[in-house]
Amino acid sequence: MAKKYDWFDISNEKREEWEKLCPVNEFRIVKPNQVPSIIPESLVEKFDSVLIVSSASTAGQVAYYMANGNRVDFKAGEIDQMPFGLAFVGASAIPSGALIQHGDWANRSTKPPPDFWTHVSESGIGRCYPLSELPSSSSGSIHELKIDSQHKAFDKIVSILKEYVDEADESSHEGGN
C-alpha cells in the first residue's frame, strides 16, 4: 500500500499542554482519550494505545512530538502504527501537523501472536493486549526507547515536518532583527 499523509491545522496547539502529556526528550504510553483532539475522534476510537515521543534541540527552541496510535486492523489481521506529528518553534506550533497512513518502515504493521485473536474473540474487543512494538515501560527517557519501528516512525514524521519548522524558525529570527 502507498503511504498517505493527512494534514491538520495545529495552530491552536499549546506546547505546554504537550509537555505536560510527555516531557521533552521522553516517551509516554497513553490512552487514546488523553491525546489532544487534533486527530479525528473516529480514528482515535480505533486506537488501542498511543505512544507519545518528544524530542527537542539542545537549546530547546524546536520541539517535535509524535503521537503514534496503535490500532487493530481486523481486515488485514495486523496491528498498525498510525503516527501523527507536530512541531513547535519556541512556544508556537507550526501551521500543520501530519498523520501518516500506510507507512513504509519495517514493523509498521505487525502480525500479533496466534493467541491474540483468541483473546480478542473471547473478550469481544481489540484492546489491552501487550503489543510487541511498544516499550514494556509506560514512560521513560527517549534514549530508553529501543524499538526500531518507533524510531523510524518518529524519523519519518520529523522529515515530513522539517520544512515547515525551518520556515517558521527563519521567520522567528527575521522578526527579531
Secondary structure, 3 states (H helix, E strand, C coil): CCCEEEEEECCCCCHHHHHHHCCCCEEEEECHHHCCCCCCHHHHCCEEEEEEEEEECCCCCEEEEEEEEEEEECCCCEEEEEEEEEEEECCEECCEEEEEECCCCCCCEECCCHHHHHHHHHHCCCCCCCCCCCCCCCEEEHHHCCCHHHHHHHHHHHHHHHHHHHHHHHHHHHHCC
